[in-house]
Amino acid sequence: MAAEAVNAPFLNDVLRGLSLPDKAIPARWFYDDIGSELFEEITRLPEYYPTRAERAILQDCGPDFARLIEPGRAVVEFGSGSSVKTPLLLNAIRPAAYVPLDIAGDFLRASAATLQAQFPDLPVHPVEADFTKSVKLPREVAHLPKLGFFPGSTIGNMVPAQAVDLLRAMRETLGAGAQLLIGMDLVKDPAVLVAAYDDAAGVTARFNLNLAARINRDLAGTLPLEHLRHEARWNDAFARIEMHLVAARDIAFEVAGQHFAMAAGETIHTENSHKYDRYSQTLLLHAGCWLPRQRWTDREGRFSVLLAEAAAPHVAP
């Protein structure tokens, strides 16, 4: 494994996570090009309601967006993926530019090219970056007011402290006077939630196992994929779905020359998906230096989209 070929942050997160008593790897490492493609497949599954519910909100509430989001903003999409929902927003408002941010570079550029073809008169400036940290935006949009776009309830993948840090990083990236349009999934029947993360076709299982396959591909790993299985759990105490890779038997493996072992039934915790109510949404946004201004839900009350504005620095109370 050539040193220059190693993704150092990925390696560090994996080695640290596998060394913990309760093994865990951050969910952001799902999204190599294969993982990004698998996630797009997940969004089309019948069990996976969030994408359909959020798309319905974006379609139905276009007039509200046009009224509340003044024209001339640069739309900055965090973790843009395939940008499939983005045209619904861009058609509703009058943006000055579009800046997709994503960690999967090839997937990002392909998606940006597709969107550019749909909106030939809109400047598109893709940025390959880890959006969980403050990002320097292209100079072409530096002078423009910003609208952050963070759909899909991706915020729910982070524990509260990380979510607050992310919201504050977004506030720093977007600057004073910015707005943020963010999707947040809602608490509901655990059976519905578990099904959404453990579909009958096994696509989510492939998505989860691809993380182990990526470790083998990119970090000289020897994880025995045939002895790992996907599991989705509802954790009521933390109001979240958890995804785990469970060892079906005792296993031993290496990553970048370091040795690890798992007993049968032991897991690698790979993802959280927190669910919210109105009060937890408001508290999270305030903690992240954003003031919620408007909230929409789909007709079945499964999912919500919120518009917030950047809070000015202040000292409590």
N, C-alpha and C positions, 0 to 999 in steps of 0.2 A: 504494500500500500504506500504509494509515493506521498511524501509529506505534503507536497503542494496540492494533491488531489483531495485532501481531507477537509471537510467542512468542520472547522474547529468548534464553533458554537454547538453544532449538532453532536459532535463527539463528546464535548464536555458535559452537555445535558444528559446524554445517554449513560456515560460512565458514572456520573454523580447519581442519576436516578436509579440505576441498577444496584448501586451500593447502599441504598437506603434500606432500613428494616422492612418498610412497606414500599416495594419497588414502584416507581412512577416515572413517566417520560412526558414532557409537555406536549400538548395536542398540536402545537404549531408545526411539529415535525411530520405530521401526516401528509403535508401538502407538497410533496414533490410532484412532478408532472403526472405520474401514475395515480397518486393519491388525489390530486385535483380532479382528474378525469373520473375517478370512482365516486368522488363526492357529487359531481354533477349528475352522475347516474342515480345516486341516492335521492337527489332532489326530485326526481321524476317518479319515484316509487309510490304506490297507492297508500302505504302506511305513513309516508313522510309528509305530514300535513303542513309544516311551517312554510315551505316555499309557496304552495298554493294559497295559503291564507294571507301571507304577506303580499303576494302579487295582487290578490284581490283588493287589498287596502290601497296599494299604489295605483291600481286602475281606477278605483272608485273615488279616491280623494284628490285627484289631479287639480280640480278647481281650488281646493283648500291650499294645496302647495303653491299654486300660482298666486294666491292672495297673500300668503304668509312669507314667501321667499321672494325677495325682490330680485329683478333681473340683473344680469351682469356678474353673477358670482362664478368663481371657479369651483366646480364640483370635484371634491377629492374623495375617492372611494377607497376605504381601507379594506384590504383583503379582497380585491375586486373579483378574483376567480374568473368565471366566464362572462361576467357583467350582464347576465341575461335579464336582470330586473332593471338595470340602469336606464334603458330606453324609456321605460314608463315614467321615470322621474324627469329625464331630459326633455321629453315631449311635453311635460306639464309646466315646466318653467322655461326661462330664457337664459341659459347659462352662457358665460363667456369662454369657458374652457372646461375640459374634463381631464382629471389626473388620476388614473388608476394606480394604486399601490398594491404590490403583491410580492411574496417571497419566491414564488415559482416563476422564474424569468421567462422561459420559453412559452409557457401557458399564458402568462401576462401579455406578452407581445402579440401572440396570435389573437387573443381576445380583443386587445386594443385595436388591431388591424380590422377585425370584423366590425367593431363599433364605429371606427372611422369611416368605413364604407357606408354605414347606415346614416351617419351624420357628416357628410363631406365638408360642410362649412364650419364645423366645430373643431377648434384646435384640440388635439389629444396628445397628452404628454405622459406616457407610461413611465413609472419609476419602480425598479426592482429594489425592494427594501423590506426590512423587518419593521412593520408598522407598529409593533408594540413599543417602540421607542420613538422619540421625536425624530421627524424626518425633514430634511432640507428639501423644500419643493423647488421645481424648476424656476429659473429666473423669469421665464415668460409669464408666470402667474403671480409673481411676488407682490405686485401692486394691486392685485384684485382682492375683493372680499371673498371669503371662502364659505362653502357649504360642505361640511363633512357628511359622508353617506356611509353608513355601517349597517347594512341589512343582514338578515339571516339569523339574528340573535347570537352572533358570534361572541358577543360580550359574555354570554352565559358559559362559554368554555373556560372562563377564568374564575378562580376563587375571588371573593370580594376584594381583598387587598390588591390583587393583580388587576382586577377590573377598574378599580379606582386609579391605579397607576396608569393604566392604558388611557382612560378618559382624560387624565391630566396631560399625558403625552400628546393626545389629539388636540387638546386645548393649546398646547405649546406649538404644535405643527401648524395649526390653522390660524392662530393669532387672535388679537382683539377684534371684537365685532363679528366673530364667526358664528355660524349656526351649525347644528348637528341634527341629522335625520337618522334615527337609530331604531332597529328592530329588536324587540324583546319578546321571547316566548312566555306564555302564561302558565301558571299552575293549573293542572287538570287531572282527570282520572289517571292514576299510575299505569293502568293497563294500556291506555292509549299511548302514553309516553314510552313505555317499554317497547311496544310494537314498532314505534317510529324509529327506534335505534336497534332493532333486532328483526329485520324484515324477513319475510318468508323466502324470498329469493336468495338471501345470503349475501347481498351486495355490501351491507354494512360490515359483515364479518370479513369480507375480502378487503375492505377499506382498513379495518383495524389490523388485520394480519399483514397488510402491505407495509405497516410501520416496522414490523419485525423483518420483513423481506428487505426493506430499505437499509436497515442496520447491517444485514448480511452483505448487501450490494456495496454500500458506501463506506462501511467501517470495519471491513474484514471480520464480520460476525459469523458465528456458526449456530445461531438460534435454530433449533429443530422445529420448523414450521408445522410439521405433521403432528407434533405433540402439543401444540398450542390451540386453544379454542377461544372464540369470541363470546363475551357475556355482557349483557346490558342489565343494570340494576337501578331501581328507584331508591334513593337515599332520602327518606322523609325528613330526617333531622336537618339536612342541609338543603332541602328543596331542590334536588338535582338528580338527573340521570347520570350514572357513571358507566363508562366502558372499561372493560378489563380484558387482558389476555391471560387466560388461565392455563396453567401447566396441567395437562391431562395425566402426567406421570412424573416421577422424579427426572429432572434433566440437568445437564451441565453443558456449558457453552462458553465461548470466548467472544470478546469484542475488542478489537485493536490490541490483541495480545493479553488482555486481562481476563481472568477466569471468574465465572459466576456459576451459581447453581440455584435451582428452584425445586422445592418439594412439590409433590402432587397436590393440586388444589391451591398452591400459591399463585399470586397474580402480579401482573404488571398493570398498574392503573394508567390508562392512556388518555382518558378524556372525561371531563365534567361538562354537563349541560344544565346550568342553573335555570330554574323557572321562577317567574316573578309575579307579584301582585302590584297593584297601583302604588302601595306605600313603599315597598322595597325598590321599585323603579325610581321613585322620587328621591329616596334617600341616597341611592347609588349615584344618580346624576349630580345631586348637590355635592356629595363627597368628591366627585370628579371635576368640580368647578364648572358645572353646567346648570342652567336654570331651565327646567321643563316648561314649555309654553303651550303645547297642544298634544293631545293623545288620541289615537284612533285604534279601533279594533275591527277585526273582520266580523261578519254577521253572526258567526257561531261563537264569538268570544274566545277564540283559541289563541290568538296572536295579537300583538300590538306594535304600533309604530309611533314613536314620539319625536317631536321637534323641540329642540332645546337651543338656547343661546349661550355663548360664552359668558361666564360670570366674571365680573370685575374683581380684582383682588380685594379682600376685606378681612377684617379681624372680628372674630365672634365677640359678643353676640350680635 
